[in-house]
């Protein structure tokens, strides 16, 4: 039973890493599930400090996964309204166009609303490109976070 719990936890952590680069796969939540399944049902205690660090890191990855693009839009100078609309546009177009819809939705909404609000076309395009870069950067950061969760988990549970 214990071996099965360990392998399920590691499997979820690996899926979390894979999910950080694949749309629609909740990387942070998969990593969080892996950590907590082992914390609740595993044979070796993780320890409160390690468990807290793993939990906070997984929650950070989950939040970043949802808000990376819109936060990049906001940092590029877009309004709060554009940021919220970009988030909703990404979610809606995800169901229409699949995984690519997230990127198209967020970037397209930023560009369209910036133009609608009277922003110059070159500024709207720049903000859209920053948003696209933010989406890609958030995937890289998610990958690093989920990898660090897996590495710390293996260090604490398997090696130590």
C-alpha positions as CSV (number, residue, x, y, z in Angstrom):
1,X,0.0,0.0,0.0
2,X,2.7,2.4,1.0
3,X,4.7,1.9,-2.3
4,X,1.5,2.5,-4.2
5,X,0.9,5.8,-2.4
6,X,4.5,6.9,-3.1
7,X,4.2,6.0,-6.8
8,X,0.8,7.8,-7.1
9,X,2.2,10.9,-5.5
10,X,5.3,10.9,-7.7
11,X,3.1,10.3,-10.7
12,X,0.9,13.3,-9.9
13,X,4.0,15.4,-9.4
14,X,5.4,14.4,-12.8
15,X,2.0,15.1,-14.4
16,X,2.1,18.5,-12.7
17,X,5.4,19.2,-14.4
18,X,4.0,18.1,-17.8
19,X,0.9,20.2,-17.1
20,X,3.0,23.3,-16.7
21,X,3.6,23.3,-20.5
22,X,0.3,21.9,-21.6
23,X,-2.8,24.0,-21.5
24,X,-5.9,22.6,-19.7
25,X,-3.7,20.5,-17.4
26,X,-3.8,22.0,-13.9
27,X,-0.1,21.8,-13.0
28,X,-0.1,23.4,-9.6
29,X,-3.2,21.5,-8.4
30,X,-1.8,18.1,-9.6
31,X,1.4,18.8,-7.7
32,X,-0.6,19.8,-4.7
33,X,-2.6,16.6,-4.9
34,X,0.5,14.5,-5.1
35,X,2.0,16.2,-2.0
36,X,-1.1,15.9,0.1
37,X,-2.0,12.3,-1.0
38,X,1.4,11.3,0.3
39,X,1.2,13.5,3.4
40,X,-2.2,11.9,4.3
41,X,-1.6,8.3,3.3
42,X,2.2,7.8,3.0
43,X,4.3,5.9,5.5
44,X,7.1,8.5,6.0
45,X,6.1,11.9,7.5
46,X,7.0,14.8,5.3
47,X,7.5,17.3,8.1
48,X,5.6,20.5,8.7
49,X,8.1,22.9,7.2
50,X,8.6,20.8,4.0
51,X,4.8,20.3,3.7
52,X,4.2,24.1,4.1
53,X,6.9,24.9,1.5
54,X,5.5,22.3,-1.0
55,X,2.0,23.5,-0.4
56,X,2.7,27.2,-0.9
57,X,4.8,26.5,-4.0
58,X,2.1,24.4,-5.5
59,X,-0.5,27.1,-4.8
60,X,1.8,29.7,-6.3
61,X,2.0,27.6,-9.5
62,X,-1.8,27.2,-9.6
63,X,-2.4,30.9,-9.3
64,X,0.3,31.7,-11.8
65,X,-1.2,29.3,-14.3
66,X,-4.5,31.2,-14.2
67,X,-3.2,34.7,-14.0
68,X,0.1,34.8,-15.8
69,X,-1.2,36.4,-19.1
70,X,-3.6,38.9,-17.5
71,X,-0.9,40.0,-15.0
72,X,1.5,40.5,-17.9
73,X,-1.2,42.6,-19.6
74,X,-1.6,44.7,-16.5
75,X,2.2,45.2,-16.1
76,X,2.4,46.3,-19.7
77,X,0.0,49.2,-18.9
78,X,-3.4,47.8,-19.6
79,X,-6.3,48.7,-17.4
80,X,-7.9,46.5,-14.8
81,X,-10.9,46.1,-17.1
82,X,-8.7,44.8,-19.9
83,X,-7.0,42.4,-17.5
84,X,-10.4,41.0,-16.3
85,X,-11.7,40.8,-19.8
86,X,-8.5,39.1,-21.0
87,X,-9.0,36.4,-18.3
88,X,-12.6,35.8,-19.3
89,X,-11.7,35.8,-23.0
90,X,-9.1,33.2,-22.5
91,X,-11.5,31.0,-20.6
92,X,-14.3,31.3,-23.1
93,X,-12.1,30.8,-26.1
94,X,-10.5,27.8,-24.5
95,X,-13.9,26.0,-24.9
96,X,-14.3,27.2,-28.5
97,X,-10.8,26.8,-29.9
98,X,-9.2,24.3,-27.4
99,X,-5.8,25.0,-25.8
100,X,-4.8,27.5,-28.4
101,X,-7.9,29.5,-27.5
102,X,-6.4,30.5,-24.2
103,X,-3.5,32.3,-25.8
104,X,-5.6,33.7,-28.7
105,X,-8.3,34.8,-26.3
106,X,-6.1,36.6,-23.9
107,X,-3.8,38.3,-26.5
108,X,-6.7,39.0,-28.8
109,X,-8.9,40.6,-26.1
110,X,-6.0,42.7,-24.9
111,X,-5.4,44.0,-28.4
112,X,-9.1,44.6,-29.2
113,X,-10.0,46.3,-26.0
114,X,-6.9,48.5,-26.1
115,X,-7.9,49.7,-29.6
116,X,-11.5,50.1,-28.3
117,X,-10.3,52.3,-25.5
118,X,-8.5,54.5,-28.0
119,X,-5.0,53.3,-27.5
120,X,-2.7,53.7,-30.5
121,X,-2.4,50.6,-32.6
122,X,1.4,50.2,-31.9
123,X,0.8,50.5,-28.2
124,X,-2.0,48.0,-28.3
125,X,0.2,45.6,-30.3
126,X,3.1,46.0,-27.8
127,X,0.8,45.3,-24.9
128,X,-0.5,42.2,-26.7
129,X,3.0,41.0,-27.3
130,X,3.9,41.6,-23.7
131,X,0.9,39.6,-22.7
132,X,1.9,36.7,-25.0
133,X,5.4,36.8,-23.6
134,X,3.9,36.8,-20.1
135,X,1.9,33.6,-20.9
136,X,5.0,31.9,-22.2
137,X,7.1,33.1,-19.2
138,X,4.4,31.9,-16.8
139,X,4.7,28.4,-18.3
140,X,8.5,28.5,-17.8
141,X,8.0,29.6,-14.2
142,X,5.4,27.0,-13.6
143,X,7.7,24.3,-15.0
144,X,10.5,25.5,-12.6
145,X,8.0,25.6,-9.6
146,X,6.6,22.1,-10.3
147,X,10.1,20.7,-10.9
148,X,11.2,22.2,-7.5
149,X,8.2,20.6,-5.9
150,X,9.1,17.2,-7.3
151,X,12.8,17.6,-6.4
152,X,12.1,18.7,-2.8
153,X,9.5,15.9,-2.4
154,X,12.0,13.3,-3.6
155,X,14.7,14.7,-1.4
156,X,12.5,14.8,1.7
157,X,10.6,11.5,1.2
158,X,12.9,9.2,-0.7
159,X,16.5,10.4,-0.1
160,X,16.3,11.7,3.5
